[in-house]
Amino acid sequence: MKRDALFNMIEQQIRPWDVSQPEVLRALHDMPRAGFLPLTHRAFAYMDTELPLVIDGIDTHTTLLTPRVLARIVQAVDLKKTETAAQVGLGDGYLTALLAKFAKSVTVFELNETILHFAQHNLNQHAVRNVNYELSNGLKNGADQYDVLVLAGSVAELTQGLKQRIVVGGRLFAIVGCEDAAVMHAVLVKRTSETSWTQDTLFETVAPALTQTHTHSAFAF
């Protein structure tokens, strides 16, 4: 039954939304989303809906993106096994697991300890080992650069500091729009030189704001 739901998600939600790369579709099949969700929400794992991340009855005030948006992100950034990636906003760890399938390593930035520990537990359970965890604000400017940077939530604007965090030839995915906007734009930024970038709009959507607020952990396993 669960495999039928996963198959239907891929065929009825993912493929029609311009996700066609066989490697991405295979990754979605091999890494079932249900295994990353809290038990209370696993019945909704393959539905085309955003889900609240509630861990052990605690509302983390984080909303998980829909499977089709996650699939478009993975396809758009087009990671290679020689490349490093960073993700700001960890969620349940599912997007990280998908990115990690294609990357040399993924560094995740999360300020909510409960979310970080929950996602880390999920990733360990699925034997995803090439992930580095940072309990810090990933939206702040940093010295480290990556081939790919993914913002797993919306931001009001893309700062120059964020663009500087990808190497020449690197890609940055973000959903850009004000928090109360009726429509936001998913964009892919590519760095073409030390001083220049291009930006393409991939699709329209609405996504919850990416929050990077420090919260102590209440998660135990």
Z-matrix of the N, CA and C atoms (Angstrom, degrees):
N
C 1 1.469
C 2 1.526 1 111.41
N 3 1.354 2 115.88 1 -45.22
C 4 1.456 3 119.48 2 179.57
C 5 1.518 4 110.76 3 -65.07
N 6 1.348 5 116.70 4 -39.96
C 7 1.456 6 120.35 5 178.64
C 8 1.518 7 111.04 6 -65.20
N 9 1.342 8 117.43 7 -35.40
C 10 1.462 9 120.49 8 175.72
C 11 1.521 10 110.13 9 -62.68
N 12 1.330 11 117.14 10 -42.76
C 13 1.464 12 121.09 11 179.78
C 14 1.519 13 110.68 12 -64.82
N 15 1.327 14 116.88 13 -39.73
C 16 1.465 15 120.98 14 177.58
C 17 1.521 16 110.70 15 -64.72
N 18 1.336 17 116.66 16 -44.30
C 19 1.464 18 121.10 17 178.17
C 20 1.524 19 110.68 18 -60.20
N 21 1.329 20 116.44 19 -45.52
C 22 1.464 21 120.59 20 -179.97
C 23 1.524 22 111.39 21 -63.73
N 24 1.339 23 117.43 22 -37.72
C 25 1.459 24 120.28 23 177.82
C 26 1.525 25 110.43 24 -60.19
N 27 1.327 26 115.67 25 -45.80
C 28 1.462 27 119.59 26 -178.33
C 29 1.521 28 111.22 27 -66.40
N 30 1.335 29 116.83 28 -44.37
C 31 1.463 30 120.65 29 -174.23
C 32 1.525 31 113.17 30 -78.59
N 33 1.335 32 117.65 31 -33.21
C 34 1.464 33 120.52 32 -173.29
C 35 1.527 34 113.85 33 -101.45
N 36 1.329 35 117.69 34 -23.69
C 37 1.463 36 120.62 35 -179.69
C 38 1.525 37 112.42 36 -109.49
N 39 1.328 38 116.30 37 -46.95
C 40 1.460 39 120.91 38 -170.67
C 41 1.529 40 112.13 39 -78.24
N 42 1.319 41 117.11 40 -56.34
C 43 1.468 42 119.94 41 -178.76
C 44 1.531 43 113.08 42 -57.45
N 45 1.344 44 119.66 43 -46.51
C 46 1.466 45 119.27 44 -179.46
C 47 1.528 46 113.84 45 -64.25
N 48 1.322 47 116.83 46 -13.47
C 49 1.462 48 120.07 47 -179.13
C 50 1.529 49 110.92 48 -99.82
N 51 1.329 50 114.85 49 34.49
C 52 1.468 51 123.17 50 173.59
C 53 1.524 52 113.92 51 64.67
N 54 1.311 53 116.78 52 31.37
C 55 1.463 54 120.11 53 171.30
C 56 1.525 55 106.72 54 -103.45
N 57 1.329 56 115.94 55 109.88
C 58 1.458 57 119.96 56 -172.19
C 59 1.525 58 113.80 57 -126.94
N 60 1.331 59 118.19 58 -10.38
C 61 1.462 60 119.55 59 -178.79
C 62 1.532 61 110.00 60 -64.94
N 63 1.323 62 117.75 61 121.63
C 64 1.470 63 120.31 62 -178.19
C 65 1.523 64 112.86 63 -56.70
N 66 1.341 65 116.71 64 -36.29
C 67 1.468 66 119.74 65 -178.61
C 68 1.524 67 111.40 66 -64.56
N 69 1.325 68 117.02 67 -38.06
C 70 1.467 69 121.08 68 179.52
C 71 1.522 70 110.09 69 -69.73
N 72 1.315 71 117.05 70 -44.61
C 73 1.464 72 120.82 71 179.05
C 74 1.528 73 110.93 72 -62.44
N 75 1.318 74 116.15 73 -37.96
C 76 1.469 75 119.99 74 178.46
C 77 1.523 76 110.70 75 -66.76
N 78 1.325 77 116.56 76 -39.80
C 79 1.467 78 120.27 77 178.95
C 80 1.522 79 111.07 78 -62.94
N 81 1.328 80 117.09 79 -40.06
C 82 1.460 81 120.99 80 177.63
C 83 1.528 82 110.93 81 -63.35
N 84 1.314 83 115.87 82 -37.88
C 85 1.464 84 120.28 83 179.52
C 86 1.526 85 111.28 84 -70.24
N 87 1.332 86 116.02 85 -39.89
C 88 1.465 87 120.45 86 -174.87
C 89 1.525 88 113.35 87 -80.45
N 90 1.331 89 117.23 88 -16.91
C 91 1.463 90 121.26 89 -177.25
C 92 1.533 91 108.50 90 -123.18
N 93 1.327 92 118.96 91 77.54
C 94 1.470 93 121.71 92 -175.79
C 95 1.526 94 112.05 93 -59.44
N 96 1.309 95 115.27 94 133.79
C 97 1.466 96 120.66 95 -175.97
C 98 1.530 97 112.81 96 -65.39
N 99 1.315 98 117.04 97 -31.80
C 100 1.467 99 120.59 98 -174.39
C 101 1.521 100 112.28 99 -56.73
N 102 1.322 101 116.91 100 -32.45
C 103 1.449 102 120.58 101 -177.90
C 104 1.512 103 114.75 102 -68.83
N 105 1.329 104 117.10 103 -7.68
C 106 1.463 105 121.01 104 -179.17
C 107 1.531 106 112.76 105 -105.49
N 108 1.310 107 116.90 106 -12.49
C 109 1.457 108 120.10 107 -175.91
C 110 1.526 109 111.47 108 -89.19
N 111 1.332 110 117.24 109 153.06
C 112 1.470 111 119.53 110 170.25
C 113 1.529 112 109.55 111 -58.98
N 114 1.312 113 117.29 112 151.32
C 115 1.463 114 121.41 113 -176.93
C 116 1.519 115 112.53 114 -54.16
N 117 1.328 116 117.07 115 -34.62
C 118 1.460 117 121.11 116 -176.71
C 119 1.525 118 113.12 117 -66.69
N 120 1.337 119 117.61 118 -17.08
C 121 1.461 120 119.78 119 -176.35
C 122 1.528 121 113.41 120 -120.04
N 123 1.317 122 117.58 121 6.40
C 124 1.463 123 118.95 122 -176.14
C 125 1.520 124 113.14 123 -66.38
N 126 1.313 125 117.56 124 -26.32
C 127 1.469 126 120.38 125 178.13
C 128 1.524 127 111.78 126 -65.25
N 129 1.341 128 116.63 127 -19.25
C 130 1.466 129 121.14 128 -177.96
C 131 1.529 130 111.98 129 -102.63
N 132 1.325 131 117.44 130 10.07
C 133 1.464 132 121.65 131 -170.36
C 134 1.517 133 113.45 132 -57.97
N 135 1.330 134 117.61 133 -35.13
C 136 1.458 135 120.30 134 -172.52
C 137 1.525 136 112.50 135 -109.56
N 138 1.323 137 115.96 136 16.95
C 139 1.462 138 120.81 137 175.55
C 140 1.522 139 110.35 138 -88.82
N 141 1.310 140 115.68 139 152.04
C 142 1.462 141 121.57 140 -179.04
C 143 1.524 142 109.56 141 -83.51
N 144 1.319 143 115.45 142 68.00
C 145 1.462 144 119.63 143 -177.80
C 146 1.518 145 109.88 144 -149.98
N 147 1.325 146 115.56 145 148.12
C 148 1.458 147 119.92 146 172.63
C 149 1.525 148 108.86 147 -73.46
N 150 1.313 149 116.12 148 146.94
C 151 1.463 150 121.03 149 -177.62
C 152 1.522 151 110.26 150 -125.19
N 153 1.334 152 117.08 151 140.57
C 154 1.468 153 119.71 152 173.98
C 155 1.525 154 109.36 153 -73.60
N 156 1.317 155 116.36 154 143.71
C 157 1.459 156 120.09 155 177.24
C 158 1.522 157 108.67 156 -95.07
N 159 1.333 158 114.88 157 100.52
C 160 1.468 159 122.32 158 179.88
C 161 1.522 160 107.15 159 -113.00
N 162 1.318 161 116.65 160 116.81
C 163 1.461 162 122.35 161 -174.17
C 164 1.521 163 109.56 162 -112.90
N 165 1.321 164 116.54 163 117.42
C 166 1.470 165 121.69 164 -178.34
C 167 1.526 166 111.64 165 51.65
N 168 1.330 167 115.48 166 41.81
C 169 1.457 168 120.78 167 178.61
C 170 1.511 169 114.88 168 80.36
N 171 1.322 170 117.61 169 0.28
C 172 1.464 171 121.58 170 -178.61
C 173 1.519 172 109.51 171 -100.26
N 174 1.326 173 116.28 172 122.77
C 175 1.456 174 121.35 173 176.62
C 176 1.524 175 108.50 174 -76.93
N 177 1.312 176 117.03 175 116.20
C 178 1.464 177 121.22 176 -179.09
C 179 1.526 178 112.43 177 -84.63
N 180 1.339 179 116.45 178 -2.16
C 181 1.467 180 121.87 179 -178.02
C 182 1.528 181 111.15 180 59.51
N 183 1.320 182 114.25 181 32.39
C 184 1.461 183 121.81 182 176.56
C 185 1.517 184 108.50 183 -121.46
N 186 1.324 185 116.26 184 137.49
C 187 1.455 186 121.63 185 178.63
C 188 1.519 187 109.12 186 -114.59
N 189 1.318 188 116.62 187 131.91
C 190 1.458 189 122.23 188 -178.11
C 191 1.524 190 110.39 189 -85.44
N 192 1.312 191 116.71 190 136.02
C 193 1.455 192 121.94 191 179.45
C 194 1.526 193 110.70 192 -68.94
N 195 1.323 194 116.29 193 158.29
C 196 1.459 195 121.12 194 -179.15
C 197 1.529 196 110.76 195 -70.60
N 198 1.339 197 117.50 196 155.89
C 199 1.467 198 120.16 197 179.41
C 200 1.526 199 113.37 198 -57.00
N 201 1.332 200 118.08 199 -38.25
C 202 1.466 201 118.75 200 -177.33
C 203 1.519 202 111.87 201 -68.42
N 204 1.331 203 117.40 202 -34.30
C 205 1.466 204 119.84 203 176.15
C 206 1.524 205 109.94 204 -67.97
N 207 1.330 206 116.89 205 -43.07
C 208 1.461 207 120.18 206 178.31
C 209 1.524 208 110.90 207 -60.00
N 210 1.320 209 116.58 208 -41.51
C 211 1.461 210 120.41 209 179.76
C 212 1.525 211 111.30 210 -64.15
N 213 1.325 212 116.89 211 -41.16
C 214 1.466 213 120.22 212 178.04
C 215 1.521 214 111.09 213 -63.92
N 216 1.330 215 116.77 214 -37.42
C 217 1.466 216 120.24 215 177.92
C 218 1.525 217 110.23 216 -60.59
N 219 1.326 218 115.97 217 -50.59
C 220 1.467 219 120.42 218 -177.10
C 221 1.522 220 110.60 219 -61.21
N 222 1.327 221 117.19 220 -42.07
C 223 1.458 222 120.49 221 179.03
C 224 1.524 223 111.16 222 -66.41
N 225 1.319 224 117.29 223 -41.07
C 226 1.465 225 121.23 224 -174.88
C 227 1.521 226 112.98 225 -66.30
N 228 1.327 227 117.25 226 -41.48
C 229 1.471 228 118.88 227 -175.68
C 230 1.525 229 111.98 228 -77.04
N 231 1.334 230 117.48 229 -21.06
C 232 1.468 231 122.33 230 168.90
C 233 1.531 232 112.29 231 51.15
N 234 1.326 233 115.60 232 57.29
C 235 1.464 234 121.36 233 -177.32
C 236 1.524 235 112.51 234 -68.65
N 237 1.337 236 114.60 235 148.55
C 238 1.460 237 122.40 236 173.61
C 239 1.527 238 109.15 237 -115.26
N 240 1.326 239 116.19 238 156.39
C 241 1.464 240 121.24 239 -175.83
C 242 1.529 241 113.14 240 -65.38
N 243 1.318 242 116.88 241 -15.44
C 244 1.465 243 120.33 242 177.97
C 245 1.523 244 112.08 243 -91.75
N 246 1.336 245 117.59 244 -0.42
C 247 1.464 246 120.99 245 -171.76
C 248 1.526 247 112.17 246 -104.71
N 249 1.327 248 113.97 247 152.50
C 250 1.461 249 120.86 248 174.92
C 251 1.521 250 109.19 249 -102.96
N 252 1.324 251 115.53 250 147.53
C 253 1.462 252 120.96 251 -179.57
C 254 1.515 253 109.63 252 -130.65
N 255 1.322 254 115.72 253 157.71
C 256 1.460 255 122.37 254 172.56
C 257 1.515 256 108.18 255 -133.17
N 258 1.315 257 115.41 256 145.46
C 259 1.461 258 121.91 257 179.03
C 260 1.515 259 108.45 258 -130.02
N 261 1.330 260 116.41 259 129.89
C 262 1.461 261 121.76 260 177.48
C 263 1.523 262 108.00 261 -104.48
N 264 1.327 263 116.54 262 120.56
C 265 1.458 264 121.66 263 -174.30
C 266 1.514 265 109.14 264 92.34
N 267 1.322 266 116.95 265 109.95
C 268 1.467 267 120.84 266 -167.89
C 269 1.516 268 113.68 267 -91.32
N 270 1.333 269 117.55 268 -35.70
C 271 1.457 270 119.48 269 -177.03
C 272 1.519 271 111.53 270 61.04
N 273 1.329 272 116.52 271 -139.69
C 274 1.469 273 120.63 272 -177.78
C 275 1.522 274 113.11 273 -87.60
N 276 1.329 275 117.40 274 -3.00
C 277 1.458 276 121.34 275 -179.95
C 278 1.513 277 114.67 276 95.45
N 279 1.334 278 117.58 277 -5.61
C 280 1.465 279 120.57 278 -175.55
C 281 1.526 280 111.98 279 -66.55
N 282 1.329 281 117.32 280 -47.25
C 283 1.464 282 119.98 281 178.16
C 284 1.526 283 110.08 282 -60.94
N 285 1.313 284 116.69 283 -40.80
C 286 1.466 285 120.83 284 178.32
C 287 1.520 286 110.94 285 -59.36
N 288 1.328 287 116.55 286 -42.63
C 289 1.464 288 120.63 287 179.47
C 290 1.524 289 111.36 288 -61.69
N 291 1.326 290 116.64 289 -40.74
C 292 1.461 291 120.25 290 178.71
C 293 1.523 292 110.87 291 -66.29
N 294 1.328 293 117.27 292 -45.13
C 295 1.465 294 120.59 293 178.65
C 296 1.523 295 110.86 294 -62.34
N 297 1.327 296 115.99 295 -39.90
C 298 1.464 297 120.64 296 -176.92
C 299 1.521 298 112.46 297 -65.38
N 300 1.332 299 117.35 298 -24.25
C 301 1.462 300 120.60 299 177.50
C 302 1.526 301 111.52 300 -63.90
N 303 1.335 302 116.32 301 -27.15
C 304 1.459 303 120.52 302 -173.98
C 305 1.521 304 113.63 303 -108.48
N 306 1.329 305 118.04 304 -15.32
C 307 1.462 306 122.14 305 -172.56
C 308 1.523 307 112.17 306 -102.33
N 309 1.322 308 114.89 307 160.07
C 310 1.463 309 120.03 308 170.20
C 311 1.521 310 109.74 309 -66.42
N 312 1.338 311 115.72 310 -43.47
C 313 1.466 312 121.03 311 176.88
C 314 1.518 313 109.11 312 -158.32
N 315 1.329 314 115.60 313 156.63
C 316 1.464 315 122.35 314 176.59
C 317 1.527 316 107.97 315 -127.46
N 318 1.317 317 116.20 316 127.02
C 319 1.459 318 121.64 317 173.25
C 320 1.519 319 108.15 318 -102.98
N 321 1.328 320 116.79 319 126.22
C 322 1.461 321 120.43 320 -178.15
C 323 1.526 322 109.71 321 -111.74
N 324 1.323 323 114.56 322 139.67
C 325 1.458 324 121.99 323 179.17
C 326 1.523 325 108.91 324 -114.60
N 327 1.322 326 116.38 325 123.81
C 328 1.462 327 121.67 326 -179.28
C 329 1.523 328 108.56 327 -150.21
N 330 1.336 329 116.51 328 134.33
C 331 1.460 330 120.65 329 -179.18
C 332 1.523 331 113.25 330 -99.09
N 333 1.318 332 117.20 331 -13.72
C 334 1.461 333 120.69 332 178.62
C 335 1.531 334 108.30 333 -90.87
N 336 1.321 335 116.90 334 111.48
C 337 1.467 336 120.64 335 -175.85
C 338 1.522 337 112.53 336 -63.16
N 339 1.322 338 117.15 337 -35.48
C 340 1.463 339 120.44 338 179.01
C 341 1.519 340 110.34 339 -61.15
N 342 1.327 341 116.57 340 -45.35
C 343 1.463 342 120.95 341 178.41
C 344 1.521 343 110.61 342 -64.55
N 345 1.317 344 116.39 343 -45.61
C 346 1.464 345 120.15 344 -177.71
C 347 1.524 346 111.17 345 -59.48
N 348 1.327 347 117.45 346 -47.06
C 349 1.460 348 120.20 347 -178.19
C 350 1.526 349 111.69 348 -68.09
N 351 1.330 350 117.24 349 -37.16
C 352 1.463 351 121.09 350 178.39
C 353 1.527 352 110.48 351 -64.20
N 354 1.324 353 116.53 352 -48.35
C 355 1.463 354 120.53 353 -179.38
C 356 1.523 355 111.43 354 -66.38
N 357 1.322 356 116.60 355 -39.74
C 358 1.462 357 119.98 356 178.54
C 359 1.529 358 110.64 357 -61.68
N 360 1.323 359 116.25 358 -40.96
C 361 1.468 360 120.55 359 176.50
C 362 1.529 361 110.50 360 -61.44
N 363 1.331 362 117.26 361 -44.87
C 364 1.464 363 121.04 362 178.46
C 365 1.523 364 111.37 363 -59.53
N 366 1.321 365 116.14 364 -46.28
C 367 1.463 366 120.47 365 -177.74
C 368 1.526 367 111.27 366 -66.14
N 369 1.308 368 117.02 367 -38.60
C 370 1.463 369 119.89 368 176.20
C 371 1.525 370 111.13 369 -64.40
N 372 1.338 371 116.18 370 -39.55
C 373 1.466 372 120.57 371 179.09
C 374 1.523 373 111.64 372 -62.45
N 375 1.337 374 116.20 373 -28.81
C 376 1.462 375 120.85 374 -179.90
C 377 1.530 376 111.88 375 -99.84
N 378 1.327 377 116.28 376 14.47
C 379 1.472 378 122.61 377 175.62
C 380 1.524 379 112.85 378 58.01
N 381 1.319 380 116.11 379 35.79
C 382 1.468 381 121.01 380 174.68
C 383 1.527 382 106.74 381 -91.58
N 384 1.324 383 116.74 382 105.57
C 385 1.462 384 121.49 383 -169.89
C 386 1.526 385 114.16 384 -104.71
N 387 1.311 386 118.89 385 -18.02
C 388 1.466 387 120.74 386 -173.74
C 389 1.531 388 112.05 387 -91.14
N 390 1.337 389 115.58 388 47.95
C 391 1.464 390 121.84 389 -179.57
C 392 1.522 391 109.08 390 -125.26
N 393 1.325 392 115.65 391 133.25
C 394 1.463 393 122.64 392 174.34
C 395 1.521 394 108.55 393 -108.58
N 396 1.321 395 117.15 394 135.08
C 397 1.464 396 121.84 395 -173.45
C 398 1.527 397 110.43 396 -109.39
N 399 1.335 398 115.70 397 130.18
C 400 1.459 399 121.78 398 178.77
C 401 1.526 400 108.93 399 -125.22
N 402 1.330 401 116.08 400 117.31
C 403 1.461 402 120.56 401 174.47
C 404 1.525 403 107.29 402 -85.70
N 405 1.322 404 115.61 403 79.56
C 406 1.464 405 120.69 404 -175.61
C 407 1.521 406 109.56 405 -159.86
N 408 1.313 407 115.52 406 168.36
C 409 1.459 408 122.59 407 -177.70
C 410 1.520 409 109.90 408 -81.74
N 411 1.308 410 116.21 409 105.15
C 412 1.451 411 120.89 410 -177.34
C 413 1.510 412 114.64 411 -73.33
N 414 1.329 413 117.76 412 -10.59
C 415 1.460 414 120.10 413 178.88
C 416 1.524 415 112.17 414 -84.07
N 417 1.319 416 116.33 415 -12.97
C 418 1.459 417 119.18 416 177.99
C 419 1.525 418 109.86 417 -78.36
N 420 1.329 419 115.39 418 152.21
C 421 1.455 420 119.88 419 179.59
C 422 1.527 421 110.40 420 -62.73
N 423 1.317 422 115.46 421 138.02
C 424 1.458 423 120.46 422 178.91
C 425 1.512 424 110.62 423 -135.69
N 426 1.315 425 115.94 424 161.78
C 427 1.461 426 120.51 425 -177.49
C 428 1.525 427 112.12 426 -80.58
N 429 1.334 428 117.34 427 -28.71
C 430 1.463 429 120.41 428 -176.69
C 431 1.523 430 110.98 429 -71.43
N 432 1.324 431 115.16 430 142.34
C 433 1.459 432 121.22 431 177.80
C 434 1.528 433 109.61 432 -118.86
N 435 1.336 434 114.73 433 155.03
C 436 1.458 435 121.01 434 -175.78
C 437 1.525 436 109.64 435 -135.92
N 438 1.320 437 114.96 436 160.12
C 439 1.463 438 119.28 437 174.10
C 440 1.520 439 110.79 438 -72.37
N 441 1.327 440 115.69 439 -33.42
C 442 1.468 441 121.25 440 -179.39
C 443 1.520 442 109.25 441 -137.58
N 444 1.326 443 115.78 442 136.45
C 445 1.465 444 122.39 443 174.29
C 446 1.521 445 107.88 444 -127.55
N 447 1.327 446 116.55 445 125.86
C 448 1.464 447 122.23 446 -179.79
C 449 1.519 448 109.07 447 -117.79
N 450 1.323 449 116.23 448 126.03
C 451 1.460 450 121.68 449 173.04
C 452 1.525 451 107.14 450 -98.20
N 453 1.326 452 116.91 451 113.52
C 454 1.469 453 121.80 452 -172.79
C 455 1.521 454 111.76 453 -90.19
N 456 1.306 455 116.00 454 52.46
C 457 1.456 456 124.10 455 -179.45
C 458 1.512 457 107.59 456 170.34
N 459 1.312 458 117.47 457 173.67
C 460 1.463 459 119.68 458 -176.06
C 461 1.522 460 111.97 459 -88.60
N 462 1.326 461 114.68 460 152.47
C 463 1.464 462 122.56 461 173.97
C 464 1.524 463 108.04 462 -130.38
N 465 1.329 464 115.81 463 151.03
C 466 1.465 465 119.96 464 -178.94
C 467 1.519 466 111.47 465 -68.88
N 468 1.336 467 116.28 466 -32.89
C 469 1.460 468 120.64 467 178.47
C 470 1.521 469 109.59 468 -154.44
N 471 1.327 470 114.73 469 158.53
C 472 1.458 471 120.80 470 174.95
C 473 1.519 472 108.19 471 -96.60
N 474 1.307 473 116.66 472 114.51
C 475 1.456 474 120.23 473 -178.11
C 476 1.527 475 110.57 474 -80.52
N 477 1.313 476 115.05 475 158.83
C 478 1.457 477 119.86 476 176.49
C 479 1.526 478 110.68 477 -63.87
N 480 1.332 479 115.87 478 -32.07
C 481 1.458 480 119.74 479 178.03
C 482 1.514 481 112.62 480 -60.85
N 483 1.336 482 117.31 481 -38.95
C 484 1.465 483 120.68 482 177.19
C 485 1.527 484 111.02 483 -67.64
N 486 1.318 485 116.62 484 -41.13
C 487 1.464 486 119.98 485 179.31
C 488 1.522 487 111.67 486 -64.03
N 489 1.324 488 116.33 487 -32.60
C 490 1.460 489 120.37 488 -179.80
C 491 1.528 490 112.15 489 -68.45
N 492 1.309 491 117.27 490 -14.61
C 493 1.468 492 120.25 491 -174.92
C 494 1.525 493 113.77 492 -85.59
N 495 1.331 494 116.96 493 1.48
C 496 1.460 495 119.43 494 171.73
C 497 1.528 496 109.16 495 -108.79
N 498 1.318 497 115.17 496 145.02
C 499 1.460 498 121.01 497 -179.96
C 500 1.523 499 109.49 498 -74.08
N 501 1.324 500 116.39 499 167.75
C 502 1.461 501 120.43 500 172.57
C 503 1.531 502 108.03 501 -60.60
N 504 1.312 503 115.83 502 127.89
C 505 1.459 504 121.61 503 -173.50
C 506 1.518 505 113.17 504 91.84
N 507 1.334 506 116.34 505 -4.44
C 508 1.455 507 121.45 506 -178.33
C 509 1.517 508 113.28 507 -81.91
N 510 1.356 509 115.35 508 167.96
C 511 1.467 510 121.54 509 -178.40
C 512 1.524 511 110.05 510 -129.06
N 513 1.305 512 115.33 511 143.46
C 514 1.468 513 122.85 512 178.09
C 515 1.518 514 108.31 513 -126.80
N 516 1.340 515 116.33 514 122.44
C 517 1.464 516 120.95 515 175.66
C 518 1.514 517 109.21 516 -103.63
N 519 1.333 518 115.25 517 135.52
C 520 1.464 519 120.13 518 177.08
C 521 1.517 520 109.50 519 -152.83
N 522 1.323 521 115.56 520 154.08
C 523 1.464 522 122.70 521 170.01
C 524 1.519 523 106.16 522 -108.03
N 525 1.321 524 115.99 523 118.87
C 526 1.461 525 121.08 524 -169.65
C 527 1.522 526 110.21 525 -113.85
N 528 1.326 527 115.83 526 129.13
C 529 1.457 528 121.30 527 177.08
C 530 1.511 529 110.93 528 167.00
N 531 1.318 530 116.23 529 154.44
C 532 1.462 531 120.42 530 177.30
C 533 1.525 532 109.54 531 -65.97
N 534 1.319 533 116.43 532 153.86
C 535 1.461 534 121.19 533 -171.58
C 536 1.525 535 112.86 534 -60.28
N 537 1.330 536 117.81 535 -32.01
C 538 1.464 537 120.80 536 -178.57
C 539 1.528 538 112.34 537 -100.81
N 540 1.330 539 117.26 538 15.05
C 541 1.463 540 120.98 539 -177.42
C 542 1.526 541 111.08 540 -69.40
N 543 1.335 542 115.87 541 143.66
C 544 1.459 543 120.65 542 177.12
C 545 1.527 544 111.08 543 -73.33
N 546 1.326 545 116.31 544 -29.05
C 547 1.461 546 121.93 545 179.98
C 548 1.527 547 109.00 546 -138.17
N 549 1.317 548 115.91 547 135.89
C 550 1.460 549 122.25 548 172.97
C 551 1.522 550 108.56 549 -119.49
N 552 1.320 551 115.58 550 166.35
C 553 1.461 552 120.07 551 -177.69
C 554 1.526 553 110.63 552 -120.77
N 555 1.317 554 115.02 553 125.74
C 556 1.459 555 120.51 554 172.03
C 557 1.518 556 107.54 555 -83.11
N 558 1.331 557 116.19 556 124.43
C 559 1.458 558 120.05 557 -174.68
C 560 1.525 559 110.39 558 -125.37
N 561 1.315 560 114.82 559 153.70
C 562 1.457 561 122.07 560 173.29
C 563 1.517 562 107.81 561 -121.68
N 564 1.320 563 115.44 562 117.51
C 565 1.458 564 122.50 563 178.04
C 566 1.522 565 108.40 564 -99.45
N 567 1.335 566 116.56 565 133.02
C 568 1.462 567 121.52 566 176.11
C 569 1.525 568 109.02 567 -119.91
N 570 1.313 569 115.33 568 134.22
C 571 1.460 570 119.44 569 178.55
C 572 1.525 571 108.70 570 -90.60
N 573 1.326 572 116.24 571 119.08
C 574 1.460 573 121.14 572 -175.21
C 575 1.524 574 113.21 573 -99.31
N 576 1.337 575 116.89 574 -18.36
C 577 1.464 576 121.42 575 176.47
C 578 1.519 577 107.82 576 -160.74
N 579 1.313 578 116.97 577 -176.96
C 580 1.460 579 120.35 578 179.10
C 581 1.522 580 112.12 579 -62.92
N 582 1.330 581 116.59 580 -24.03
C 583 1.471 582 119.93 581 -173.61
C 584 1.521 583 114.17 582 -124.70
N 585 1.332 584 118.19 583 8.38
C 586 1.467 585 118.72 584 -176.71
C 587 1.525 586 111.83 585 -139.73
N 588 1.331 587 114.13 586 148.86
C 589 1.459 588 122.97 587 -179.28
C 590 1.524 589 108.57 588 -139.81
N 591 1.322 590 117.31 589 152.70
C 592 1.457 591 121.81 590 169.27
C 593 1.520 592 108.22 591 -114.00
N 594 1.326 593 116.30 592 156.81
C 595 1.465 594 120.19 593 179.74
C 596 1.516 595 109.72 594 -138.54
N 597 1.324 596 116.69 595 126.68
C 598 1.459 597 122.80 596 178.11
C 599 1.521 598 109.70 597 -119.96
N 600 1.328 599 115.89 598 138.39
C 601 1.459 600 120.95 599 174.35
C 602 1.521 601 108.95 600 -86.05
N 603 1.322 602 116.48 601 125.52
C 604 1.460 603 121.72 602 -176.72
C 605 1.522 604 112.63 603 -91.93
N 606 1.331 605 116.29 604 -44.32
C 607 1.463 606 120.56 605 -179.36
C 608 1.520 607 109.14 606 -166.54
N 609 1.332 608 114.72 607 166.44
C 610 1.463 609 120.96 608 175.56
C 611 1.526 610 109.14 609 -98.49
N 612 1.303 611 116.04 610 144.80
C 613 1.459 612 121.12 611 179.82
C 614 1.520 613 108.19 612 -162.58
N 615 1.297 614 116.63 613 -177.52
C 616 1.466 615 123.35 614 169.04
C 617 1.520 616 106.29 615 -135.30
N 618 1.323 617 116.78 616 131.69
C 619 1.463 618 120.70 617 -178.17
C 620 1.518 619 109.72 618 -138.21
N 621 1.318 620 117.29 619 149.42
C 622 1.465 621 120.57 620 177.12
C 623 1.519 622 110.85 621 -63.42
N 624 1.319 623 115.36 622 150.89
C 625 1.460 624 120.40 623 -179.49
C 626 1.519 625 110.61 624 -63.79
N 627 1.312 626 115.30 625 143.32
C 628 1.459 627 121.18 626 176.50
C 629 1.521 628 108.63 627 -77.75
N 630 1.312 629 116.15 628 111.54
C 631 1.461 630 120.57 629 -179.26
C 632 1.515 631 109.54 630 -101.20
N 633 1.318 632 115.92 631 134.68
C 634 1.457 633 121.86 632 176.87
C 635 1.519 634 107.24 633 -127.10
N 636 1.340 635 114.76 634 74.87
C 637 1.461 636 122.43 635 -177.53
C 638 1.514 637 109.17 636 -116.68
N 639 1.321 638 117.06 637 131.65
C 640 1.463 639 120.85 638 -176.47
C 641 1.524 640 110.91 639 -71.01
N 642 1.341 641 116.06 640 127.31
C 643 1.461 642 122.81 641 175.91
C 644 1.518 643 108.37 642 -139.00
N 645 1.325 644 117.22 643 132.12
C 646 1.458 645 120.83 644 -179.37
C 647 1.521 646 110.80 645 -71.12
N 648 1.305 647 115.48 646 153.30
C 649 1.460 648 121.56 647 -175.54
C 650 1.520 649 112.22 648 -73.44
N 651 1.343 650 113.49 649 140.59
C 652 1.465 651 119.98 650 170.67
C 653 1.517 652 109.53 651 -125.67
N 654 1.338 653 116.25 652 14.01
C 655 1.466 654 121.50 653 -175.46
C 656 1.516 655 110.30 654 -95.34
N 657 1.314 656 115.71 655 134.90
C 658 1.459 657 120.73 656 176.73
C 659 1.512 658 108.78 657 -138.10
N 660 1.334 659 116.75 658 147.39
C 661 1.463 660 120.29 659 177.17
C 662 1.513 661 109.85 660 -144.13
